């Protein structure tokens, strides 16, 4: 139910623009991938196009179009799955390309890692640590992000305006 209230908050904001999407980490719960597979037109795997074993795809991050009244949206709203909401004018395909740029990260020694930005526990801490250039990249085709705080009835709304990251807490109660 918290997801529904958070989505209501997003849609009621005067500053809201575009469509609503959700980044979903299928590795979080084994029920997620079978649910997403039922609605291939509503979602896309961020690892699509890579030659990966089925079990890796089943645990991969996905981007989902959140459409009011759609069965997949209703199922995600009723779940306790961690979601990062994304507000954007971009199409699903263009947003997948946008987010794929961030999947691989390098440390100071040049070692490459998968960056789990699609986990709201990671994203909510990472985004405020970004400099202006990084924020401009993350908000390139995104108007706002909303990260659920797992285990609570709260979320954080992130907006980027005038070179500043604006953060606002949201209570879903």
C-alpha positions in Angstrom: 0.0 0.0 0.0 2.9 2.3 0.6 3.8 2.2 -3.1 0.3 3.4 -4.1 0.5 6.4 -1.7 4.0 7.3 -3.0 2.7 7.2 -6.6 -0.3 9.3 -5.6 2.2 11.9 -4.2 4.2 11.8 -7.4 1.1 12.3 -9.6 -0.3 15.1 -7.4 2.9 17.2 -7.5 2.5 20.2 -9.7 6.2 19.8 -10.9 5.6 16.2 -12.1 6.3 15.8 -15.8 6.2 12.8 -18.1 5.6 9.2 -17.5 6.2 7.2 -14.3 8.6 4.2 -14.4 10.1 2.0 -11.7 13.5 0.4 -11.5 13.0 -3.1 -10.1 15.7 -5.4 -8.8 14.6 -8.9 -9.7 17.4 -10.3 -7.5 15.5 -9.1 -4.4 12.7 -11.7 -4.6 12.2 -14.8 -6.7 8.6 -13.7 -7.3 9.6 -10.6 -9.3 10.9 -12.0 -12.5 7.9 -14.4 -13.2 5.7 -11.4 -12.6 7.6 -9.2 -15.0 7.8 -11.9 -17.7 4.0 -11.9 -17.9 4.0 -8.3 -19.2 6.9 -7.9 -21.7 5.4 -4.7 -23.3 5.5 -3.0 -19.9 9.1 -3.7 -18.9 12.6 -4.1 -20.2 15.7 -5.8 -18.7 18.6 -3.4 -18.3 20.9 -6.3 -19.3 18.9 -7.0 -22.5 21.2 -7.6 -25.5 23.9 -9.2 -23.4 24.4 -12.9 -23.9 23.6 -14.0 -20.4 22.3 -17.2 -18.8 18.6 -17.3 -18.0 19.3 -17.3 -14.2 21.3 -14.0 -14.6 18.5 -12.4 -16.6 16.0 -13.6 -13.9 18.0 -11.7 -11.3 18.7 -8.6 -13.4 17.4 -5.1 -12.9 14.3 -4.2 -15.0 12.6 -0.9 -15.9 8.8 -1.0 -15.7 6.3 1.4 -17.2 3.9 2.2 -14.3 0.4 2.7 -15.8 -2.6 3.4 -13.6 -4.9 0.4 -13.6 -2.5 -2.0 -15.3 -2.1 -5.4 -13.6 1.6 -5.2 -13.4 1.4 -1.7 -11.8 -1.2 -2.9 -9.4 0.9 -5.9 -8.4 4.0 -3.8 -7.8 1.9 -1.3 -5.8 0.6 -4.1 -3.6 4.1 -5.6 -3.1 6.9 -4.8 -0.6 9.5 -4.9 -3.4 12.0 -2.1 -3.3 11.5 0.3 -6.1 13.2 3.4 -7.5 10.5 5.5 -9.2 11.6 7.5 -12.3 9.7 10.4 -13.7 10.6 11.1 -17.4 9.4 12.1 -20.8 11.7 9.5 -22.3 10.4 6.3 -23.8 11.0 3.0 -22.1 13.6 2.1 -24.7 15.5 5.4 -24.3 15.5 5.2 -20.5 16.9 1.7 -20.7 19.8 3.1 -22.8 20.2 5.9 -20.3 20.5 3.6 -17.3 22.7 1.1 -19.1 25.4 3.8 -19.1 25.6 3.5 -15.3 25.6 -0.3 -14.8 29.4 -0.7 -14.9 31.5 1.4 -12.5 35.3 1.5 -12.0 37.1 2.0 -8.7 40.2 4.2 -8.3 42.4 1.2 -9.3 40.5 0.7 -12.5 38.6 -2.5 -11.4 35.2 -2.8 -13.0 32.1 -3.6 -10.9 28.4 -3.8 -11.4 26.8 -0.7 -9.8 23.5 -1.6 -8.2 22.0 1.9 -8.5 18.6 0.2 -9.1 18.5 -0.8 -5.4 16.9 2.1 -3.5 19.2 1.5 -0.5 22.1 2.2 -2.8 20.6 5.0 -4.9 19.3 7.0 -2.0 22.8 7.2 -0.5 24.7 7.5 -3.8 22.7 10.4 -5.5 23.4 13.0 -2.8 27.1 12.2 -3.0 27.2 13.2 -6.7 28.8 16.4 -8.0 27.0 18.7 -10.4 28.4 16.9 -13.5 27.3 13.5 -12.3 23.9 14.8 -11.3 23.5 16.3 -14.8 24.2 12.9 -16.2 21.7 11.1 -13.9 19.0 13.7 -14.6 19.8 14.0 -18.3 16.4 12.6 -19.4 14.9 12.2 -15.9 12.8 14.8 -14.2 12.7 13.2 -10.7 13.5 10.0 -8.8 11.7 8.7 -5.7 13.4 6.0 -3.6 11.4 3.9 -1.2 12.9 3.4 2.2 12.6 -0.4 2.8 10.9 -1.4 6.0 9.3 2.0 6.6 6.4 4.0 5.2 8.7 6.7 3.8 10.5 7.6 0.6 12.8 10.4 -0.7 11.9 12.5 -3.7 15.0 13.8 -5.6 14.8 16.6 -8.1 17.6 18.5 -9.8 17.1 22.2 -10.4 19.5 25.0 -11.1 22.5 22.7 -10.5 21.2 21.7 -7.1 19.9 18.4 -5.9 16.6 18.9 -4.0 15.6 16.1 -1.5 12.2 15.8 0.1 11.0 13.2 2.5 7.6 11.6 1.9 5.5 9.8 4.4 3.1 7.2 2.9 0.9 7.0 6.0 
